Amino acid sequence: MAEAGAQLDALRARGADRFDPVGFGFLEALARRSATQQGGLRRLLDARLAGALQDFRARFEGAPAAGPAGDDTVAPLSGLLAYIRQRSPDTPAGAPAELKSVARFRTTWSRLSVDRQLAEAVAQAPEHAGPLNSQRLVLQALKAMRDIAPDYLQHFMSYADALLWLDQIDAGSRAVPKGAVRGERDRKRKPARGKG
């Protein structure tokens, strides 16, 4: 199909090979394969090539123009994202689709992690704590939360983990290294042993 080769050359001259290199490479490969075949297979490949060329041309001409020089990657990426959105109509615009198995795995892993953290905290609870011991009260509240609202407990635990992590980072930045040299003022305040 000589006209397909001419169409590919015209598209290449307009920069279509940079717009979608993979799609353009597919068209070229299909044209090469079609040229080597005969009979019914050739007609089938030519029909497929004509349809693919028409789809490619429609996407290329409907795509926004590429940005300034050096910004050639913008058009292919936006074209790929548009293609993915077309193929997944249930996905909201701008949000990538998440596999159901990944969501189930994350939920299960999160629940197991929270249960493990709670079990470790209960194991470290003081044995003979009084009824108003703050650690005992917190653990009772967490157990009740697990029974009443396990999803809320997961959010609460992730929030508490984030706060603990931030506290550790802050404490690490404020720590005075052991063996630090005291200033002149500190030496005057604390008398040496054996004197005074």
SULKAGI-V455527 format. One record per helix or strand of 3 or more residues. SS is the DSSP state (2 for helix, 1 for strand). FROM is the first residue (numbers start at 1). LEN is the number of residues. If there is no record, write none. Layout:
ss=SS from=FROM len=LEN
ss=SS from=FROM len=LEN
This chain:
ss=2 from=2 len=12
ss=2 from=16 len=4
ss=2 from=21 len=16
ss=2 from=39 len=24
ss=2 from=73 len=15
ss=2 from=100 len=24
ss=2 from=134 len=15
ss=2 from=150 len=25
ss=2 from=184 len=6
